[in-house]
Amino acid sequence: QESPGSNCTGSSLVWLDQRFGVMAEFGLMKIARLLGKEEAVAKLLEAAALEEAGQCSNAIKVYRQAYKMWDALDSVLDESGLPVAVRREAEACGVDAAAFPAQIVLNTQDSPRFDPEAPSQWLAYLEEHGYCILAGVADAKAVTHGM
């Protein structure tokens, strides 16, 4: 068994995460199910996990298996994060690939901060959203030191 990091570079792991991270959970896997290609995507994810664990020789073998099962996987990604050949194949079969986003769109709006002395406000927000931010509870030094 290869040790983590042998035959792998940090940049390949960044590429791996960008290429197969959330994509498999969203658009790619959903399209694969519709086209009967789930096993190919499962092999692709297995290969990605092997590469991430530093077992690159094994990963190469499993990538080859995945690409033989569905050669459309072995193509560049489009602007939405799907392999372009997968998108073309899906659209040729009448599947609207745009209906299956490859990536999650995150809400990056600032969260409201609440006065710790106004529990009715922050408790209501906590109940609705599952979290809340209390303002002024820790100063910058405490935050920096994790206190």
Summary of the structure (lengths in Angstrom):
residues: 147
radius of gyration: 21.6
end to end distance: 41.1
largest distance: 61.9
contacts: 367
relative contact order: 0.12
helix: 58%
strand: 4%
